[in-house]
Amino acid sequence: MQEPIAYLKGKFVPASECVLPIYDLGIVLGAAVTDFLRTFHQRPYRMEDHVQRFYRSCKYARIDPPVDLQESIAISEKLLAENAKLVPGAELGLVYYMTAGENTVYAGASGVPEHPTPTYVQHTFPTQFHLWKNAFLHGVHCVTPAPRHWPPQCLSSKIKNRNRLHMWIGEQEAHVVEKNAMPLFLDIDGNVTETGGSNFVIFRDGQVVSPRRNNILWGISLTVLSEICAELGIPFVEQDIQTYDVVNADEAWIPTTPYCLGPVVRINGVPIGDGQPGPVWRKLLDRWSEIVDKDIYRETAEASL
């Protein structure tokens, strides 16, 4: 069976050979930035938005990409074109990953180069929509764990990075409460921020409310949601919100790349609205489906192994 290809350090390689040495700074220090996009009908969705954000993250992290933005897009297009042939009809996820390079001392060298060469990776995988089927059918239960979100005073929330140990711990705590619960992180002042893989918004009094952008990674899907709201005449605002506001919202949603917009029906065991996926969520999701010319609800709610 033919193996998909990946991109590693300037070369296209079989995916099984796309590996990092144990002394890469992405492993040693977690010095790595990332991004992720998906396809619709095997075509990349909002690629330029994702790649531009990826390059902004690199600049903030002082990691100088070895290729320019347009070359990155060309690499992505080749990976998607080649790997899509191996899974006809499937949608692909594409991961961008760049580290600060290799720690040469750990590798046995006697000195550290002044400008290490960054390690650049791109790889794809078929998207497993059945993983989120239950979320679409019954809604998500969010739990606020003890670990707090990184304060932007310590690390900018605008950078999409791989320093996520606090999110891993928070996820384990949420799973103690309920096996499939999703951690929703508060900041040090008790304001709602985001989950480990999505933004979070509420719908109340006829408007969509998002946490302020200085406190979250502003997602591409969150941008799309704001665009759809504008088109449908639904006000979209940014405010500090607390769990009190979530509990008393009409609906709550998680904008995210893989399945676009998911419904949240409980927080810390308390129902949101009537405790079921709401009508405004479905209205927005249906409009999103029209934009991408694919039934997003059916893609996920009827997915099978």
Secondary structure by P-SEA (a helix, b strand, c coil): cbbbbbbccccccccccccccccccccccccccbbbbbbccccccaaaaaaaaaaaaaaaacccccccaaaaaaaaaaaaaaaaaacccbbbbbbbbbccccccccccccccccccbbbbbbbccccccccccccccbbbbbbbccccccccccccccccccccaaaaaaaaaaaaacccbbbbbbcccbbbbbcccbbbbbbcccbbbbcccccccccaaaaaaaaaaaaacbbbbbbbccaaaaaaccccccccccccbbbbccccccccccccccaaaaaaaaaaaaaaccccccccccccc
